[in-house]
């Protein structure tokens, strides 16, 4: 065979070789589809899933609010009432009725209780009867004296005409003098009887217990049928007080300051008080004075503090914490409040929930949600009140922040508002 013929034969298709069947091609196609689906599913489950978070919107704080000054000292104390009294009777006696209950508002002079007056009233009636008898006797003497004076006048005229003796004139004069003396004695006796009546009336009035000033009854300490006395009578069966009355307008704060730090306190200094019962409520207050003595056992000095405005939630004997503030706000806060050094207008403070603020040492930050991503934003925090904290820098009004940060958050992480 020639070489050209051999080349042509090499180009022929050998149709005697085995060919793949239709079933094999179908298996290869299915395997490819499964492989593609697996790759797509793996990408779906392995891709980044957004974190659901609770969010809040930053709102502008009122422009009239001043930034909070820094605290130079913290102290603990109690709410006290400067005007508080244990109401008791002036005399010892048995209680007939008690007319008050705890929480009742009373006014000065209002009847609080009455003691048994069954023995005092007869004595008063006796004194009044004696006074009436003295006055009746006085009227009788006045009539007899008038008659004796007329007899004396007749005796004087008869004596002038020599129609009677000197003895008759002397007798008439003696009668007038005796009745005049008797009249004077009865007038004194009437004054004594009247004074006795007043004493008995006062004794009876002392059995009525009245409120010494306006206030609120905070304790009811006696019941009808018990004995009460203004002094301790010994034993456990005699009460020394009927009720405890507090003048709510006299509420203030008393704290004990360590004598080593008393130089940081001055009269009139601004303070912020926080009741243990309402930890998110900051109460404006100021120092009244420093009590000029120290406790040698505790090495403390007592400081009196007045509330700028009283509130019904402030109750006597509540525990309270007080922060003594600087005279002026810190420089950083003052700059943010009054504008920067270049005189540019200050950015208004915003408020966010207190739970949104994260503190780490001396730094504070919040998580801001923007375009489906969270970013950590450093902020300058101001005062905190009623569950809200003021941010003086870092966040603008209208920004969305994470209200309750979760541990999974990191800068740039995908996040979505809960419920979306």
Residue, then its C-alpha position, 0 to 999 in steps of 0.5 A: x500500500x502506498x504512503x498516501x493510502x495509509x494516511x487516508x486510512x488513519x482518518x477513518x472512524x472505527x465504528x466497531x468501538x463501543x459507544x456510551x449508552x443513553x442511561x450513562x449520559x442521564x446519570x452524568x447530567x443528574x450528578x452535575x445538577x446535584x453538584x451545582x445545587x450543593x454548591x449553591x446551598x453551601x453558599x446560602x448557609x455559609x453566607x453572613x446572616x444579620x444580627x437582630x437587635x433592638x434599636x432606638x432613635x436619637x432625639x434632640x435634647x431640650x435646648x434649655x437643659x444645661x450640661x451636668x457638672x462633674x461631681x467632686x464628692x459622693x455621699x450617702x444619707x437619709x431623707x429627714x423631716x426637720x419638723x416631726x412630733x410625737x403627739x401626746x396629751x398634757x395629762x395622764x388619762x384613758x383614751x376615749x377615741x382616736x380620730x386619725x389614721x396613718x396617712x391622714x393629712x391634718x391641720x393645726x388645731x385639728x382634734x386628734x384624740x380625746x381622753x375620758x372626761x367622765x370625772x372632769x365634767x362633774x368637777x366643772x359643773x360643781x365649780x359653775x354651781x358655786x360661782x352661780x351661788x356666789x353671784x346670787x348672794x352678791x345680788x342679795x347683799x347689793x339689795x340690803x346695802x341699798x336699803x341700809x344706805x337709805x336708812x342711813x340717809x333718813x337717820x342723818x336727816x332726823x339727827x339734824x332735826x334732833x328727832x333721834x339719838x346719836x346712837x341711832x345714827x351710829x347703828x345705821x352707819x355701822x350697817x352700811x359699813x358691814x354690808x359694804x365689807x360683805x359686798x367686797x368679800x363676795x366680789x373677791x369670792x366670785x373672782x375665785x369661783x370664776x378662776x376655779x371654773x376656768x381651771x376646770x374648763x382648762x382641765x377638760x380641754x386638756x383631755x382633747x389632743x390637737x395637732x400642733x401643726x399642719x402635717x401628715x400622720x405617719x404612725x398611729x401608736x394608741x387605741x381607745x381604752x389605753x392609758x396615755x401619759x406625757x411622761x413615762x409611767x413605767x411598765x409597758x401598759x401606759x402609752x407616751x404618745x398617740x401618733x407621730x406627725x410630720x410636716x412634709x414641707x420640712x423634708x430635707x437630706x442629711x448626709x455624713x461626709x468624711x472629715x477628710x473631704x469636708x473641704x469640698x463642700x460649701x454652703x449653697x453648693x449645687x448637688x444632685x440626689x438619687x433616691x435608692x427607690x428611684x435610681x434613674x431620677x436625679x433630683x436637683x438640690x443644694x447645700x443648706x449648711x454644714x453642721x459645725x461639729x464633727x463625730x469623733x467616733x465616725x470622723x464625719x461631719x453632718x451636712x444638711x441639703x435642701x431639695x430645690x423642689x419637693x415631690x410626693x415620692x420623697x418620703x422621710x427616712x428613705x435612703x438617698x445618695x448625693x453628688x456634690x457638683x463643681x461650681x462650673x461644668x468641665x471644660x470639655x462639656x462647656x465647649x460642647x455646650x457653648x461652641x468650639x474654640x472657633x466660635x462655631x455653633x454647638x451641636x445640640x445634645x441628643x438623648x438615647x436610652x441609658x441601656x444603649x451607652x456602653x462604658x469601658x473604663x474612661x471611654x464611652x460608645x454606642x453602636x449606630x446602625x446604618x445601611x444594615x451595618x453597625x459601627x462603634x461610635x465614641x461619644x461624650x456622655x452628659x447627665x442621665x435622667x429618667x432612663x435617658x442619657x444625653x450624648x454631647x458628641x458622636x451621635x446626631x438627632x435621627x440616628x438609629x442606635x442599638x438600644x440593648x447591645x449584644x455580645x455578638x456585635x462588632x464593628x461592621x457586622x450586619x444587623x437588622x432591627x428586631x421585627x423587620 
